[in-house]
Structure formats: C-alpha cells, structure tokens
Amino acid sequence: MMSWDTTISKGRKLRRGYTTGSCAAAAAKAAAYMLFSGEQREQISISTPAGITLELSLENIRREGERVSCSVTKFSGDDPDVTNGLQVFASVEKMQNEVGVVVRAGEGVGTVTRPGLQVEVGRPAINPVPMSMITNEVGCVLPPNTGVIVTISIPGGEKAAERTFNARLGVEGGLSILGTTGIVEPMSEDVFKEILSLELQQLLPGCADFLVLVPGNLGKSVALHQLFLPSDRVLKMSNFVGFILDECRHRGVKRLLLVGHIGKLFKVAAGIFHTHSRVADARFEIFAAQAALLGADQQTIHKLQRCSSVEEMLTVLEVLAPSNLYDIFSEKVSLRARDYAAEELEIGTVLFSLKKGILGMDDRARKLVEEYTWKRS
C-alpha cells in the first residue's frame, strides 16, 4: 500500500504535506502534554479530518514556569506554498479556575477585521476546521477540570502574508491558519489533470449518464449532505473546470451537475474556466456587471468594490435582487458551460454560500437532483 505522504503519476513520485492547521494542532497538543506531564517529547501524533494520523517532530521546546511552548515546521510537500518551512509555534499556559481551551493569535497569525469570512471580526484568523483540530487535540491530553490558553504564532508570518490575498480579504497582521483535511495535496497542474483524468475514467463505467462536479471538499459536502446525491458520482475538479468539461465531453458523459460556492463557480458565467484566484480573480467585476444588469446605481457599484468577500457582496446584491436571483445566476453558469462544451452536455448548476447554504439552482439542476435523490432512496 502506498504511504499517505506520496502520490505517483506516470512513475513520478510527488510528496504530500500537512497544513498550518495540522502544525498548530500538533504543537499545541505537545505543549499541553509536556506542561501537565512534566515529560519532554520529540514527536507527537495527531488525527486529521482526512483520516490520516500524523507523527510530527517537535522543535524549540521551552518551559517557563507554568508555560510550555514548542514548534512544528510547516511542510507543503511538492505544493508551492508561501508557508513552507515556517515554524508554527504553540505556547500553552494554565488558566486559573477555568475549564477548557482558549485559543489566541500570537505573532504572525492574522486577525479578521472585516465581515464575510468564516471567522468573526476580531477573532484570530484560524478557520473552523483547524480551530476544531487544535481544541480537540489539546483536549485529549488535558487532565480533568483544567483549562489552558493556547497561543499560536508563526514568526515571519506577517511578511509571508504579503504574498497572499489576506489583506484584500480583511485579514491583518499575519497569515490565516487553514486546511479542511489537515493534508496538503501537491498542486502541479499537469499531474493534477492526469489524476483527474484517471479518476474520471474510474467513475465512468457506472456513471457516464450523470456526474456531479465540485471544486473541492465544501462542494462535495453540500452534494452529499444537503442535496443527498450518491457519493460514487461526485468528482472533485479543483479549479480545472474547462479541462474536466473537455474530458467529460470527449469521454461521452451525458449529464453534469456543477455544485460549488458562488464565488468560485460564478466565474464560469464570465467565461472563466480556470477558477484559481491567481489566474482570474474577477469576482468584483462579475458581480458589478450583474448588479448593473439588475439596475444598480453607481453608489451600489462602489459598495461592491469595497466588499472584502463574495459573501459580503451578496448582501449588497440582495437589496436589488428578484426573489429568484440565484436561480438566474445558476442558469448563467450552466449556459456558459454548455456553450463551452459545444452543447454536447446537459449541464445544471447549484450555487451555495458559506453563511446561507444552498442559494439556488436552475431548472436542469433541480431535475437532476430530484431524479438522483429519488434513485438513491
């Protein structure tokens, strides 16, 4: 069986890595363990949402009275990542007369300053999954009826954050602690496309009549747990919408359902078929154009321009919007995707947001969801 930390394509071995969230959880768990046990550890194991157990090495172990700190080096494998090689520190100290785990941002970890993200304004920029990992892993080693303050820091994080979109999103003072699986997959585009093609081939024998395409884990979760679609028909396409549409067309797929966050999939309505923000971060332009078509005035367009996220833009648009706004938006995505596929694919679209869940779907999507939900039951 292949080790979790590598993947192979055409004889080429690529390394997987682990997220800043995994590093923070491991360092925090280790520091808490050493604080209460008095022992020193060289390594610590954690469980990840991917179902993989990581055994990570500890560095910079330091004890100062009722506080212990240590670090884990971020390793991104063969994925280009500005955080690769940075030290993720956790400092753990006892709380008096309190029970539980309180997590704070230290040096190099950003703070959320604008609404629209998964984290409330004023809170450390630690996304929900890594926050849960930190609190759960620390909780595993806490003695009963005790509490700790965990401070996560990344020296050099503020400088590294200048090479990300954090400032535009409203995260200031450092990096965001990210990760939905705890594992970093290598993102070589050519290799990723090869893997996608292989995964599609594996699905096709039983699924050529209908496939569900999602950008990533969030879309997959919506497809499975909110739309109740069968898991064996879901393919994660990442940012490569055009590539996978071409593959589906050439391999005889008949019907597709696109399920994704509106900030990602709505780019397709503007003819963008590689949706990575570094390739085409045109979210404002797309929503501004749609607002203008809905009759928005210049003041509203300027409001959109000041928004830090798509979620915030939606609140501006909804003032203007017809009740079926998101069904209309879904149809725009589907029309552009069908045009790209030379009308050879029947395509429906479901759009969702992080705060509101499923926003809308077009008629084709509704038909496909109803048909395959019924088949599953």
C-alpha positions as CSV (number, residue, x, y, z in Angstrom):
1,M,0.0,0.0,0.0
2,M,1.3,3.5,-0.9
3,S,2.3,5.7,2.0
4,W,0.0,8.6,2.8
5,D,2.7,11.1,2.1
6,T,3.3,10.4,-1.6
7,T,1.3,10.0,-4.7
8,I,2.6,8.6,-8.0
9,S,1.7,9.6,-11.6
10,K,3.5,8.1,-14.6
11,G,6.3,6.9,-12.4
12,R,6.8,10.3,-10.8
13,K,6.6,10.4,-7.0
14,L,5.1,13.6,-5.6
15,R,5.1,14.4,-1.9
16,R,2.1,15.4,0.1
17,G,2.5,17.7,3.1
18,Y,0.5,18.9,6.1
19,T,-1.4,22.1,6.7
20,T,-0.7,25.0,9.1
21,G,-3.7,23.7,10.9
22,S,-2.1,20.4,11.5
23,C,1.1,22.0,12.6
24,A,-0.7,24.3,15.1
25,A,-2.7,21.3,16.5
26,A,0.4,19.2,16.9
27,A,2.4,21.9,18.6
28,A,-0.5,22.8,20.9
29,K,-1.1,19.2,21.9
30,A,2.6,18.6,22.6
31,A,3.0,21.7,24.6
32,A,-0.1,20.9,26.7
33,Y,1.1,17.3,27.2
34,M,4.5,18.5,28.4
35,L,3.0,21.2,30.6
36,F,0.9,18.7,32.6
37,S,3.1,15.6,32.5
38,G,6.5,17.2,33.1
39,E,7.9,15.0,30.3
40,Q,9.6,16.1,27.2
41,R,8.6,14.8,23.8
42,E,10.4,14.7,20.5
43,Q,7.4,13.8,18.4
44,I,3.6,13.9,18.7
45,S,0.8,12.2,16.9
46,I,-2.5,13.9,15.8
47,S,-5.6,12.7,13.9
48,T,-6.6,14.7,10.8
49,P,-10.0,15.1,9.2
50,A,-8.6,13.1,6.2
51,G,-8.5,10.1,8.5
52,I,-4.7,10.1,8.4
53,T,-2.6,10.0,11.7
54,L,0.4,12.3,11.5
55,E,3.5,11.8,13.6
56,L,5.2,15.2,13.6
57,S,8.6,16.2,15.0
58,L,8.8,18.9,17.7
59,E,11.3,21.7,17.8
60,N,12.2,24.8,20.0
61,I,10.8,23.1,23.2
62,R,10.9,25.6,26.0
63,R,9.5,25.6,29.6
64,E,9.0,28.8,31.6
65,G,7.2,28.3,34.9
66,E,3.6,27.4,34.2
67,R,4.0,27.7,30.4
68,V,5.4,25.4,27.7
69,S,6.0,26.2,24.1
70,C,7.2,24.3,21.1
71,S,7.0,24.4,17.3
72,V,6.4,22.2,14.2
73,T,7.9,23.0,10.8
74,K,5.3,23.5,8.1
75,F,5.9,21.1,5.2
76,S,4.0,21.6,2.0
77,G,5.4,18.6,0.0
78,D,5.5,19.4,-3.7
79,D,2.8,22.1,-3.4
80,P,4.1,25.6,-3.9
81,D,3.1,27.4,-0.7
82,V,4.4,30.6,1.0
83,T,4.2,28.9,4.4
84,N,6.5,26.0,3.6
85,G,9.4,25.9,6.0
86,L,7.9,28.3,8.5
87,Q,7.8,27.4,12.2
88,V,4.3,27.1,13.7
89,F,4.6,27.7,17.5
90,A,2.1,26.9,20.2
91,S,2.5,28.3,23.7
92,V,0.3,26.7,26.4
93,E,-0.3,28.1,29.9
94,K,-2.7,27.1,32.7
95,M,-5.9,29.0,33.4
96,Q,-6.9,29.6,36.9
97,N,-10.4,28.5,37.9
98,E,-11.4,27.9,34.3
99,V,-12.0,24.7,32.3
100,G,-11.5,24.2,28.6
101,V,-9.3,25.5,25.8
102,V,-9.0,29.2,24.8
103,V,-7.1,29.8,21.5
104,R,-5.4,33.2,20.8
105,A,-3.4,34.6,17.9
106,G,0.3,35.4,18.5
107,E,3.0,36.9,16.3
108,G,2.5,36.2,12.6
109,V,-1.1,35.0,12.9
110,G,-3.7,37.3,11.4
111,T,-6.8,38.8,12.9
112,V,-10.1,39.1,11.0
113,T,-11.0,42.7,10.5
114,R,-13.9,42.6,8.0
115,P,-17.1,40.6,7.8
116,G,-17.7,37.9,5.2
117,L,-15.2,35.2,6.2
118,Q,-15.8,32.0,8.1
119,V,-14.4,33.7,11.3
120,E,-16.0,36.6,13.2
121,V,-14.4,40.0,13.1
122,G,-11.9,40.5,15.9
123,R,-11.1,36.8,16.2
124,P,-7.8,35.0,15.2
125,A,-7.7,34.1,11.6
126,I,-8.0,30.4,12.4
127,N,-10.6,28.7,10.2
128,P,-13.2,26.4,11.9
129,V,-11.6,23.0,10.9
130,P,-8.1,23.8,12.2
131,M,-9.6,25.5,15.3
132,S,-11.5,22.3,16.0
133,M,-8.3,20.3,15.5
134,I,-6.5,22.4,18.0
135,T,-9.1,22.3,20.7
136,N,-9.8,18.6,20.2
137,E,-6.1,17.5,20.2
138,V,-5.4,19.7,23.3
139,G,-8.5,18.4,25.0
140,C,-7.2,14.8,24.6
141,V,-4.2,15.5,26.9
142,L,-5.8,17.9,29.4
143,P,-6.4,16.5,32.9
144,P,-10.0,16.6,34.1
145,N,-11.3,20.0,35.2
146,T,-8.4,22.0,33.9
147,G,-8.2,24.8,31.4
148,V,-5.4,26.3,29.2
149,I,-4.7,29.3,27.0
150,V,-3.1,28.3,23.7
151,T,-1.3,31.0,21.7
152,I,-0.5,30.1,18.1
153,S,2.3,32.1,16.4
154,I,4.2,32.0,13.2
155,P,7.4,34.1,13.2
156,G,7.7,35.6,9.7
157,G,4.0,35.1,9.1
158,E,3.3,38.8,8.7
159,K,5.9,39.1,5.9
160,A,4.7,35.9,4.2
161,A,1.1,37.1,4.3
162,E,2.1,39.9,2.0
163,R,2.3,37.3,-0.8
164,T,-1.3,36.1,-0.1
165,F,-4.7,37.7,-0.6
166,N,-5.2,38.2,3.2
167,A,-5.1,42.0,3.2
168,R,-7.8,42.1,0.5
169,L,-10.0,39.7,2.4
170,G,-9.7,41.6,5.7
171,V,-7.1,39.5,7.5
172,E,-4.4,41.8,9.0
173,G,-1.2,41.2,11.0
174,G,-0.3,37.8,9.5
175,L,-1.3,34.5,8.0
176,S,-4.5,32.6,8.2
177,I,-4.4,29.1,9.8
178,L,-6.1,27.0,7.1
179,G,-6.9,23.5,6.0
180,T,-10.0,21.3,5.6
181,T,-8.4,17.9,5.7
182,G,-5.1,18.5,7.5
183,I,-3.2,17.3,4.5
184,V,-1.7,19.3,1.6
185,E,-2.0,17.7,-1.8
186,P,0.6,18.5,-4.4
187,M,-0.7,21.0,-6.9
188,S,1.4,20.5,-10.1
189,E,-1.2,21.3,-12.7
190,D,-0.2,18.8,-15.2
191,V,0.0,16.0,-12.7
192,F,-3.3,17.1,-11.1
193,K,-5.0,17.0,-14.5
194,E,-3.6,13.5,-15.1
195,I,-5.0,12.4,-11.8
196,L,-8.4,14.0,-12.6
197,S,-8.5,12.2,-15.9
198,L,-7.8,8.9,-14.2
199,E,-10.4,9.4,-11.5
200,L,-12.9,10.3,-14.3
201,Q,-12.1,7.1,-16.1
202,Q,-12.6,5.1,-12.9
203,L,-16.0,6.6,-12.4
204,L,-17.2,6.3,-16.0
205,P,-18.3,2.7,-16.2
206,G,-21.2,3.2,-14.0
207,C,-21.7,7.0,-14.2
208,A,-21.5,8.1,-17.8
209,D,-25.1,9.1,-17.8
210,F,-24.6,11.5,-14.8
211,L,-21.8,13.0,-12.9
212,V,-21.5,15.7,-10.1
213,L,-18.6,18.1,-10.4
214,V,-17.5,20.0,-7.4
215,P,-14.4,22.3,-6.9
216,G,-13.4,20.8,-3.5
217,N,-14.5,19.4,-0.1
218,L,-17.1,22.1,0.6
219,G,-18.9,21.4,-2.7
220,K,-18.7,17.6,-2.0
221,S,-20.2,18.1,1.4
222,V,-23.1,20.1,0.0
223,A,-23.7,17.5,-2.7
224,L,-23.7,14.6,-0.3
225,H,-25.3,16.0,2.9
226,Q,-27.6,18.7,1.6
227,L,-28.6,17.5,-1.9
228,F,-28.3,13.8,-0.8
229,L,-26.6,12.8,-4.1
230,P,-24.8,9.5,-4.4
231,S,-21.1,9.7,-3.4
232,D,-20.0,7.4,-6.2
233,R,-21.0,10.1,-8.8
234,V,-19.1,13.0,-7.3
235,L,-15.8,14.2,-8.8
236,K,-13.6,16.9,-7.3
237,M,-12.3,19.0,-10.2
238,S,-10.4,21.7,-8.3
239,N,-10.0,24.8,-10.4
240,F,-9.9,23.0,-13.7
241,V,-13.5,23.5,-14.9
242,G,-12.7,23.8,-18.6
243,F,-10.3,20.8,-18.6
244,I,-12.9,18.5,-16.9
245,L,-15.7,19.7,-19.2
246,D,-13.5,18.7,-22.2
247,E,-12.7,15.4,-20.6
248,C,-16.4,14.6,-20.0
249,R,-17.3,15.7,-23.5
250,H,-14.7,13.5,-25.1
251,R,-15.5,10.5,-22.9
252,G,-19.2,10.5,-23.6
253,V,-20.6,11.8,-20.4
254,K,-24.2,12.9,-20.9
255,R,-25.3,15.0,-18.0
256,L,-23.4,17.0,-15.4
257,L,-24.3,18.8,-12.2
258,L,-22.0,21.6,-11.1
259,V,-22.1,22.2,-7.3
260,G,-20.0,25.0,-5.8
261,H,-19.6,28.1,-3.8
262,I,-20.9,31.1,-5.8
263,G,-17.6,32.9,-5.5
264,K,-15.9,30.0,-7.4
265,L,-18.5,28.8,-9.9
266,F,-19.9,32.2,-10.8
267,K,-16.6,32.9,-12.6
268,V,-17.8,30.4,-15.2
269,A,-20.6,32.7,-16.1
270,A,-18.0,35.2,-17.2
271,G,-16.2,32.6,-19.4
272,I,-13.5,31.8,-16.8
273,F,-12.8,28.1,-16.9
274,H,-9.7,28.0,-14.7
275,T,-11.0,29.4,-11.5
276,H,-7.9,29.8,-9.3
277,S,-7.8,33.4,-7.9
278,R,-4.2,33.8,-9.1
279,V,-5.4,33.1,-12.7
280,A,-8.6,35.0,-12.7
281,D,-9.7,36.9,-9.6
282,A,-12.6,38.8,-11.3
283,R,-15.2,38.4,-8.6
284,F,-15.8,42.1,-8.2
285,E,-16.1,42.7,-12.0
286,I,-18.5,39.8,-12.4
287,F,-20.8,40.9,-9.6
288,A,-20.6,44.5,-10.6
289,A,-21.7,43.6,-14.1
290,Q,-24.6,41.6,-12.7
291,A,-25.6,44.4,-10.4
292,A,-25.6,46.8,-13.3
293,L,-27.9,44.5,-15.3
294,L,-30.2,44.5,-12.3
295,G,-30.4,48.3,-12.4
296,A,-27.8,49.1,-9.7
297,D,-26.7,52.7,-9.4
298,Q,-23.1,53.9,-9.2
299,Q,-23.3,54.1,-5.4
300,T,-24.2,50.4,-5.2
301,I,-21.3,49.5,-7.6
302,H,-18.9,51.4,-5.2
303,K,-20.3,49.4,-2.3
304,L,-19.5,46.2,-4.1
305,Q,-16.0,47.5,-4.7
306,R,-15.4,48.0,-1.0
307,C,-16.5,44.5,-0.1
308,S,-13.8,42.1,1.2
309,S,-15.5,38.9,0.1
310,V,-18.2,37.4,-2.1
311,E,-20.3,36.7,1.0
312,E,-20.4,40.5,1.7
313,M,-21.2,41.3,-2.0
314,L,-24.2,39.1,-1.7
315,T,-25.7,41.2,1.0
316,V,-25.4,44.3,-1.3
317,L,-26.9,42.5,-4.3
318,E,-29.8,41.1,-2.4
319,V,-31.2,44.6,-1.9
320,L,-31.7,44.9,-5.7
321,A,-32.5,41.3,-6.4
322,P,-35.5,39.5,-7.6
323,S,-36.5,36.5,-5.4
324,N,-35.1,34.0,-7.9
325,L,-31.7,35.9,-8.2
326,Y,-29.6,32.8,-7.5
327,D,-31.6,30.6,-9.8
328,I,-30.9,33.1,-12.5
329,F,-27.2,33.2,-11.6
330,S,-27.1,29.4,-11.7
331,E,-28.6,29.4,-15.2
332,K,-25.9,31.8,-16.3
333,V,-23.2,29.4,-15.2
334,S,-24.9,26.5,-16.9
335,L,-25.4,28.4,-20.2
336,R,-21.7,29.3,-20.4
337,A,-20.6,25.8,-19.5
338,R,-22.9,24.3,-22.1
339,D,-21.6,26.7,-24.7
340,Y,-18.0,25.8,-23.8
341,A,-19.0,22.1,-24.3
342,A,-20.5,22.9,-27.7
343,E,-24.0,22.0,-26.4
344,E,-22.9,18.3,-26.2
345,L,-23.5,18.1,-22.4
346,E,-26.7,18.7,-20.4
347,I,-25.5,20.8,-17.5
348,G,-27.2,22.1,-14.4
349,T,-25.7,24.3,-11.6
350,V,-26.3,24.6,-7.9
351,L,-24.7,27.6,-6.1
352,F,-24.2,27.9,-2.3
353,S,-22.5,30.3,0.2
354,L,-20.8,29.6,3.5
355,K,-23.4,31.6,5.5
356,K,-26.6,30.8,3.7
357,G,-26.1,27.3,2.4
358,I,-27.7,26.4,-0.9
359,L,-28.7,29.7,-2.6
360,G,-30.3,28.5,-5.8
361,M,-30.3,26.2,-8.8
362,D,-31.5,26.2,-12.4
363,D,-34.3,24.0,-13.8
364,R,-31.9,21.4,-15.2
365,A,-30.2,21.1,-11.8
366,R,-33.5,20.8,-10.0
367,K,-34.5,18.0,-12.3
368,L,-31.2,16.1,-11.8
369,V,-31.2,16.5,-8.1
370,E,-34.8,15.2,-7.8
371,E,-34.1,12.3,-10.1
372,Y,-30.9,11.1,-8.4
373,T,-32.1,11.8,-4.9
374,W,-35.1,9.5,-5.7
375,K,-32.9,6.8,-7.1
376,R,-30.7,6.8,-4.0
377,S,-33.7,6.4,-1.7
